Amino acid sequence: MKQRNFIIFFLLKGFFFILCPFWLFSQPDTSDYGRADRLQQMVSGKVFYGRVRPNWINNTGRFVYESNTPDGIEYYIVDAITRSKQVAFDQKRFAEVFETVTGQKAVPGHLPIRNIVFSERLRSFSFNYDNYNWICILRNYRIIRGDQITERIRSGSTWSWGFRDELQNTPVQSPDKKWTAYIKNYNVYIKSNEDTKEYQLSYDGGTGEYYSSYMVWSPDSKKLMAKRVRPAEKHIIHYIESSPEEQLQPRHFSYEYQKPGDAIPQFYPQLFDIERKKHIKVDDSLIPNQYYIDEIKWSKDSKYFTFEYNKRGHQVYQVIRVDAETGEARVIINETSPTFIHYSGKKFRYDLESTNEIIWASERDGWNHLYLYDASTGTVKNQITKGEWVIRGVVGVDEARKQIIFQASGKEPGDPYFINIYRINFDGTGLKKLTDGYGNHEVSFSPDRRFFVDTWSTVDTPPVVVLRDAEDGRTIMELEKADISRLLATGIKLPEPFVAKGRDGVTDIYGLIIRPINFDPSKKYPVIENIYAGPHSSFVPKSFSPIISGMHQLAELGFIVVQIDGMGTSNRSKAFHDIAWKNLKDAGLPDRILWIKAAARKYPYMDTTRVGIYGTSAGGQNAAAAVLFHPEFYKVAVASCGCHDNRMDKMWWNEQFMGWPIGPEYAESSNVENAWRLKGKLMLINAEMDKNVDPSSTVQFVNALIKANKEFEYVFIPGAGHSGGGPYGERKRRDFFVKHLLGVDPPDWNCIEN
């Protein structure tokens, strides 16, 4: 019997050799792949005491937070007023009662509960478990089950790039409850809620130009704002899902998706006097070629309303004020730019009705700053912040004290992307830095903004967490200081920040370098850049994380992996950002090349003759552009779900940076139009059901490459959404770099047991 089994085994083994030729056994050891796959698990749970997410208890100055300790989660209550920190509750006692009540085993440090919220007097706390709300009475640790948690209805994991149906809103009731406004036969009607009598207010609505059902009442219920709509033809893209899980046959569906150059609806705000049943016409001539009309706001005294007008092309952005009695419209804020206004990333407006002022963000002096406007005259009273640094966000406005708390970066020495917190007076005096410690600061303010929790770190220094007084930024108490000793014991190499000069020889370009666990400085390593050069933000991580998973995992296969923010990305000066204007093919690549070369001069083990690049979405466009426009440097690229021609991508993003009307710059930046330039190795990954970037964008690039008689690889992922292709796409990307940068055939996965 044993002899028979041996013969069978021998025959099967021989069959295996026939399927998988002997030369495959000279393939590289898959241990590097295995280590890359295990990396996330290796580092998980190895950082302690480094995270505080405060759950503030109203305006008591107290909050509860979870601390990750070597023994599990501990819960603490901090009192900012008494400067005390104590364990929130007895987990052992809680676990005993919890197990009795629920029948579920509970271990202190690993309690199966979430969303803990304490009462103001700290006598009880609520939590979620098993899809129910519960409460624990701390006097006797009595645990009571409450209502079942209502599941939130998810809108889905897709984006909608279409326009809403302006006729689908429900009737709108006036603030005094006396009137109901609605659309009937494309016109504005109101009905008395007392005698149900109906009145028609507009007569100029029809199928070609009608009134929106999304109307806004004045606070005193005497006026109604309604927008007349001139609709536009919808742009529909189509999908064939080849392999739906629930059926054998493919299925088709369509999706509204506006692209650059498409017609878009136009909106014209109009006024209606309820007492006189009169249409007060508002001049349309101020708002031609709209991208949108938005932010309709009535004044508290109902004397006027304002709206924001974003002119198509994004070089004019205005706040317009309309008199409620006459309908007279006038511009009170006029923002213009010869390039683009970054309305989607830097816009800030705060109305101060008590003083008839507006706080407004602008890049007009070359840096993103705050300005104080007179809301009546539209004149700038004063610039609030100024200097060669940028506002990154406003935390809060204190109208009584006439002060602003805000986030900013670039004001302090060192990395210009590190965020700090400041306070300043409306008149620009009294600028005060509220955070301390070199690094990127993430904060959480108490509801009354008297205190805040401040966490700061860098990519290579672990977090420190303190509680601060919001008045002057002084430290009240240290809450946590991260322990990463167990993380470092795994051998993981933390990212190294690196700085080099950009194309102008003056501007500092910032990025980071990642090395494998088994790094050997005596070896030569190919370099791979992870690129995402979307102008809407900056992307190189600034805060500590155990690993930057995709990049660290790729490094384990024998690469140095880098990430860089080149010119054209955001959060620096306007001039730095404007490199992207009508020039998305640039992608900061000239700066990136210089940065990598500078890093290689410092670290000779970085081999600049073997440089690869990869990215997804805008990063996919950038990665492919690298081997089209800079093949002398970038030799291998993997581009996933790329928007390879900006005319094929979503309107809002592309018109903001490439301009409108569509000009020759779109073709100049197109990977499709420039497919003939390809040199080196290129892999394209495309997701069948991508609703962010039209999948046809990649297919058209494929078509152009074929027509140009170019060699490349194309990986199509059925059923996948916007991504890098999931685990299969990740493996294909790794193998492509292993083959073409390391010069080694990757494992034959068909001959390796999964």
N, C-alpha and C positions, 0 to 999 in steps of 0.2 A: 504493500500500500504506500509506504514511504517512497519506494523507488518510482512508483507511478506518479506520485505527486511531484517528485523532482523532475521527471521527464516533462510533465505539463508545464512546470515553472520555467524550465529551460526553453521549451518551445515558445512560451509567451514572451520570454525575455528576447528571444531571437526575433519574434514578430515586432517587438518594440524597437529593436535596432533597425528593422526595415522601415518602420514609420518615421523614426527619428535617427537620421544618419549619425555615424560615429563622430563626425567632426563637431556635432553639436555639444559633445561632452568637453570640448575645449573652450566652450563659451565661458564668459565671466561668471564667477560665483554670484549667486543671487542674494548673498547675505547683505550687500549694500541696499538692494531693493527692500529686503525684509526689515532692515534697520530703519529705512526711510518710512516704511509703513507703520512701524511700531513707535515712531518718534513721539507722536501725540500721546500715546499711552505711557511712554517712558517719562514724560515730563508732567503728566497730569497729577495734580495734587501734591506737587513738590514745592509750592510757594506758600508760606504761612504768614499770617498777620499783616498782609499787605493790602487788604481791601476793606473799605468802609463805604457802605451805601446807606446813608442815614435815612431813617423813616421818622421825620420830625413829628412831634406830638403837639400839633397846633402851635400856639404861641407861648408855650410853657418854657421854651428854652431847652427842652429835653428831646432826646431822640433815642431810638433803639437801632442796633445794627448787629449783623452777624459777623463773627470773626472766624476765619478758617485756621484752626490750630492742628497740631499733629494728632490730637485726640478727637478731631471732628469739629463740628460747628459749636461755638459758644455764643450766647446771646448776651449783649451788654446794653445797659441804659446809661446814657451820659447826661449829666445836668450841667449845662454851660454856666448857669448862674452860681451854683455852689462849687463848680469845678470838680465834680465827682464822677466816678465811673464805677459801676457795680454790675455784678451778674444779674441778668434780668429776672430769672426765675430758676428754681431748683429742677433741673432736667430729670434727675433720678425720680423725684417724687411725681413729676408730671408724667413720666413714662409709665410708672406703675398704674396711675389712674387711667391714663390713655388706653393702656392695654386692656384694662378691665372693661372700659366703656365700649371700645371698638372691636376688641378681639384681635387687634393687630399688634404684633410684637414691635416694641419701640426701644431703641437703644440710645442712651444719652450721647449726645454728639452727632447722632445720625437720625434725628427725629424725622418722620415722614410728613412734616407739616411745612407750610409756606405762608407767605404774606402775613406775617405777624404785625398786629397793630395794637398798641397799648392805649388804654383810657387815660384821660388827663391826670387823674389821681393815682394812676398806676395800680389800681385795685384789680384790674382784669386785663386780659388781652384776647383779641380775636385772632383766628387763623383759618386757613383753608386745609381741608383734608377730604379725600374721597369725593370730590365734587360737591362738598357742603361747606357752609360757613359754620364755625364752631366758636365757643367762647370758654375761656378758662377763668374761673373766679379764684384769685390767688389766696384769699383768706383760708380756704379749705381745699384748694385745687380741684374744685368741682368742675367737670367738663360737660358742657351742654351743646347738643347739636342744634344748629339753626336751619335756615332756609337752604334749599339747594341752589347752587351757583348757576346763574343763567349763562348759558353758553353764548359767547359773542359770535355774531354772524360775521364770518370772514368774507371780505370782498373778493378773495381769491389772490393767487400769487402772480397776477398779471397786472400790467399797466394799461391804462386807457388813454390813448392819445387823441381821442375824438372830442367832439363838442357836445355838450349836454343838449337835450331837447328843451328848448325854452318855453314850450307850451305845456309841460308836464307837471308844473308845480301846483300844489293845492291852493285853494282860495286863501287870501291873506287878511287876517283880521286887524283892525286898527287898534292902537294901544288903549283907547278908551272903550273898546268893545262895541262901539255903536255902528261900525261899518265893516263890511267885508268886500274886499276887492278881488276881482277875477277877470279872466280873459274870456270873451265870448265873440265868436265870429271875427277873431283876430284883433279885437279892440278891447279897450279898458272899460270895465263896468264896475259899479259899486252897488251894494244893496244895503238898505237900512236893516239893522238887526232888530229894530223896534216894530216897524210896520211892513217889513220885507219888500218895500218899494224899490224898484231897480232904476238905476240911472246910467246912461251911456256917457262916458267922458271923452272918448276919442272917436274920430270918424275917418282917420287916414290909414287904418290898418287893413291889410288884405293878404292874399296868399304870397305875393312877392315881397311884402314888407309888413311885418306884423309886430304886435307888442308882446314882450316877454311876460310870462306869468310870475317871474321872480321880481316882485315889486317891493318897495321899501316905504313904509309910512314915516311921516315926521313924528317926533315924540308927542306933539300936541294934537295929533290926529287930524290936522286941518289941511295937510298937503300929502300928496302921494307922488312918489317918483316911480316911473315905469320907463323901461328902455324899449325904444322902437328898434326892431331887429331886421337887418337885411341879411338873409341867410346865404349860405354858399354851398356849392356842390361838395359832397363828401368824397374823400379819397378812401377807397376800400382796397385792402390787400387780402389775398386769398391763401388759404392753407389746405393742403391735403395731409391729413394724419394717416400715415401708411399702416401703422400697426397698433391701433387702439386696443387696450387691454380687454375691454368689455365686448368686443365684437371682432369677427374675422375680417369683414370687409373694411377698406379704408373709408374715411369720412371727410367731408369738406365743411369748412366754415369760413366766414369772412369777418373782417375786423376793420373798424374805422381807424385810420392812421394818417394824419396829415403830414405831408412832406414839404421840404423847402420849395417855395414858389407857388404852392397851392393857394387857391382863394380861401379866405376865411370870413366868417360872419362879421358884420359891422353893427355896432350898438350905439344908439343915440339917446342919451338920457332926456326924458321929458318930465314936466311938472303938471300936476293937476290940483286945482283948488277945489276942495270938497264942498265948502259952504256955497260957493258961486257956481259949482259944477262946470268949471271952466278949464280948458286946456291952456296952460301957459307954455308957449313954445320956447325951447332952448336952442340957441344957434348951433348948427351942426358943423359950421365951417372951421371951427377950432380943432376938430379931431378927425382929419382925413387919414386914410391908410392905417387904420388901427391894427395893432397886434392884439391888444385887448383894452377894454375899459373895465376897471375893477375898483375894489375898496370904496364902495359907496358908503358915505358916512354923513348922517345928519348931525347938525350942531344940537346941543342940548336945549337951546332956546328955540329951535325950529326955524331960525331965520335964514339958514342956508344949508346946503349940503355940498360935500366935496367928492370928487372921484379922481382916480389916477388913470392917466392916459399914456399908454406905452405905444409909441408910434412904430410901425413895422420897420424893421431894420435896426431897431434898438439903439438909435443915436439921439433920440429925443424922448425924454420921460418927464411928464408934467403932472402937477397937482392942480386941478381946476376947481374953482369955487363958483357955485351957482346961487344967485339970490332967489330966495323962495317967493318973493312978491313979484319980481319982474322977469325972472328967468335969465337975467343977464349973467353970462359966464365969463370969467377972466382967469388967467393963469396966475397962480400965486407962487408956484415953484416950477422953475424951468431948468431941467437938467439936460445938458447936451454934451456930446462927445464926438470928436472926429473919427473915432474907431467904434467901440461898443460900450454901452452902459451895462454893467454886470448886475442887472436887475434881479436875477434869480439867486445871486449869492451874497450881495452886499447891500441890498435895500433895507433901510430902517426909517421908520416914521413914527413919531409920537406927538399927538396933538395935546397942547396945553390950553384948553378952552378958557380957563379962568384968567389967563393973561394974554389970550389971543396970540399964542406962539406955537411954533412947530419945531421939533427937533428932527433933523434930517441928515442922512448919511450921504456922502458924495466923495468921489475921487477927483474932484476938479483941480486940486493942487498937486496931483500926482500920487496921492496916498489916500487910503480910505479913512475919512474923518467925519466928525459930527459938526453940524452947523445949527445955529439958532435963528429961526426965521420969524419975522413979523407976519402973522397969518392974514392980516388985513391988507397990507401993502405989497407983500411978496418980496420984501427986502431982507437981506441977511443982516441981522443985528450984530452977530459976532460969530467967529469960528470958535467952536468949543474945544476941540482937540487939534493939535497940529504937530508936525515933525515927520521925520523919515521913519515912520512906523505905521502900523495899520490897526484899525478897530476890527475885532473879530466877532463881536456880538455885544449886545446890551443886556446886562443882567436885570437891571431895574431902574426906574426913574422915580425919585422922591420929589414930588411937586412941592410939598411943604417946605422942604429944606433947599429946593432948587439944586439938586445934586443928581448925578448919574453914576451908577456902578456899571463898569463895562469890562469886557475881555479885550486884550490887545496883545499883539506880538511884534517883535522887532525893536522895542524900545530899550531893552536891556542888552548888555554885551553878550556875545555868544550866538547860539542858534536863533535866527530871526523868526523861526516858526514856533518857538516855545510860547505858550499862552500864559500871561499873568493877569491878575485882576487889579483894577484901579478904580478910584473915585475922583470925580471932578465936579466943580460948580458949573451951572449953566453959562456963566460969563467967561468960562475958560480958566478961572483961577483955582487954586487949591488942589492941584493934581496930587494924588496920594496913591502910592503903590500899596496894595493890601496883602500881597502874597510875598513870601520869601523862600529862598531855596532854589538852586539852579536846576531847571528842568521844566517839563510841561505840566501845568497846573490844571487839575480838574476839581471843580468846587460844587458844593451844594449848600445853598443859603437856607436859613430858617425862614418860615413864612413871613415873619415880620422884618427880615433882613438885619437882625441884630447880631447874628452869629453865622459862621459858615465853616463847613468841613473842607479842608484843603488837602488834596492828595497830589504829590508831585513826584516825578520820576523821569528818567531818560530810558532809551532802549537798552542801555547797559548798566544802569544803576537802579536798584529796586525801590519801590514806593516808600515814601514816608507820609504819614497821615497825621494832621494836627487839627485841633479846633481853634478857630480864630475869632477875635472880636471884630465885627465888621466896621466899627468906628475908626479904628486905626491900624487894623491888621495884626495886632499883637497876638502872640500865641497864648491861648488860655491853658491848653494842655496837649501833650502828645498822646495820640490815640493808638497808633500802630506803627511799627517799623518792620518792613518785610524781612523774613528770613528765607534766603534762597540757597542755603548750604546744601540741602538735599537735591535741589535742582542742579547745582554745579557738580555734584557727585556723579551725575549721569554722564558727564563728559560734554554736555551741550556747550557749544560756543555761542556766547551772546553776540548780537550784532555789534559791529563797530561803526560809529558815525564817522564820516569822512567828508572833508571839504576841499574843493578845488576851484580854480577860476574858470569862469565861463568864456564864451566866445569873444567877449569884449576885453578880456584880460583884466577886468576890474571886479566884476560881480562874482560873489561867492555862490557856488552851487553846492547844495547839500544832498547827501545820500547816505547809504549804509552798506556795509560789507558783511556777508554771512559765509562762514567756513564750516566744513563738515566736522563731525566729532573726531574722526581719525586724521585730522589735518596734519600734514607734514610739510614744513616750510622748505624742505630740500627738494620737493617735487614741483613740477610745473602743472598748473591747473587751468583748464579752460574757464572762461568767464561767461556767465549768463546774466543778462539783465531782465528783470521783471519790470515791464513798462506799462504805465497808464498815464498818459499825458493830457487827459481831459482838462480843458481850460477852466472848468467850473470850480476846481479846488486844487489843493496840494495833497500828496498821497504817501509820502515816505512816513512811516510810523515814527512817533515822537515819544510815546509813553512805553513803559516796561510791559513786556509780555513774555511768558516762558519760552515760546517759540513763535515765529511768524511762519505758520505751518507749511504752506506750499513751498516757500523759498528754502526753509531749513531742510525739508524733505528732499528737494531737488539737489541741494548741496551734498547730501549724503552719498550721492552716486559718483562723487568725485569732481565737483565743480566749486568754484567761487561764485556766489550769487549776489547780485547788487541791485539796489533800487535807488532811483535818483529823481529829484524834482528839477527839471530843466526849465529854461525860460519858456514862457507861454502858459505856465501853470499859475494858479492864483495865490493870494495871501502874501504877496510882496508888493512892490511898487506897481503903478499903472504901466510904466514903461516896460517892466519885466513881463507883465501880463500881455501887453499889446503885441508881442511877438506872434501870438496866435491869430491875430486879426487877419481874416481872409487867407490864412496860411497854415491850416491844420497839418499839412504834410511835414512841416518843420518839426513839430513834436519835441522841440528842445534837443533834437538829436546832435547838433553840433556841440552843445554843452555837455551832453552825456558822453560823447566820444572823448572830449578833452578830460573829463572827470575820470573815466576809466583809465586813460593813458597816464594821468597823474598818479592814480592809485597804484598802477603797475610800476611806476618809477620808484615808489616807496616800497612796494612789495613785489619784487621780481618774480615771485612764484605765480603771479597773475599773467597768463599768456595772452597777449593782445593779438596774436595771430589766429587765435581760436575763440571768437566771441559769438555768442548766441543771444537771442532775444525772444521774449514771448509776452503775450498779453491777451486780454479778453475785452470785447466790446470796443470802446475807443482805443484801448490798449491793443486790440487785434489789428485795428487800422494802423496804429503806430508801429507794431512789430513788423507787419508786412512792408510798410513804408521804409523801414530801416534797410531791408535787403533790396529795395527798389532804388532808393535815392542815395544810400551810403553802403554799397556792396564792398567797397574797399576795406571796410572795417567790420561790419556785421556779416558773418558768413552763414549763419543758420537762424531761421526764424520759425516760430510756431504762432499762428494767429487764430484765435478762437472767436467766433461770432462777431467778426469785425464789421464795422460800418465803413466798407471799403470805398464807397463813393457817397459823399455827404448829401448829394441830391436824393439818395435812396433812403436816408435815415429820417428820424423824427424832426419835425419842423422846429420846435422851440429851441432845441439844443444847437442845431446846426445854423439856423439863421442868426442866432445870438452872436456866434463867433465868425461865421463865414459871410454874413451880410445878406441883404435883400435890396433890390431884386437880384435874381441869380446872375452872377457874372462869370467871367472866364476863370476866376480863381477856383471855382468848384471843380472844373475839369483838371486844372493844374494840380490840385491836391488829391485827385482821385487815383487810387491804386488800380482801378480798372483801366483808366485811360493810360496809365503808365506801366501796365503789365509787361510790356515789351522790354522794360529795363531790368527784369529779374536776372540776378546772378546769385550763385550760392544755392543753398537748400531752403525750401519753404514747405511747411505743412499748414494746411488750412483745415480747421475744425468747424463744422457747421451744425447747428441744432435745428431739427426739423420744425419744432413748434416755438421758436423764438418769437416772442411778441414785443420784445424791446427793440431789437434791430431786425429789420426785414431779412429773413434768410436768403432771399433772392440777391441781396447785396453780395454775399459770398459766392453764390452760383454765377453771377455775372462776372466776378473776378476769375472764377474757374474758366468760364467761357473765353475770356480775353487771354488768359494764359495759354489755353489750348490753341487759339488762333495765332498766338505769337510763337507756337511750337516750343513752349517751355516745359521743362520737367519739374514736377512738384508732387506732393502727396495730398490727397483730399480725404478727410475722415468725416463721414456723415453719421449723425447720431439720431436715429428715429425716436420720436416722441419727446426728445429733450427740449427744455426751455433754455432761456438765455443763461449761458454758463460757459465754463471751460471744457465741457463735454463729460462731466462727472468722472467717476473712477476710471472708466475706459479711456476717456480723453486724456486724463492725467497720465495714465500708463503710456499711451501713444506719444505724448509730449516728452516724457522721460526717455523712452526708447529712441526717439528721433535725435535727441541731444547726445545720448550715449553713442549712437552709431556715427554721427557726423562731427561731433566735437572730440570724443574720446577715441574715435576710430576703431571701436569694438562693436561686434555684432551683439545686440541685446539678446537675452534668453529667448528661446523659442517657447512661448507660453503655451502653445498647443501640446507641448510635450512635458509640461510641468503640471502636476496635480494641483488643482485649486483647493 
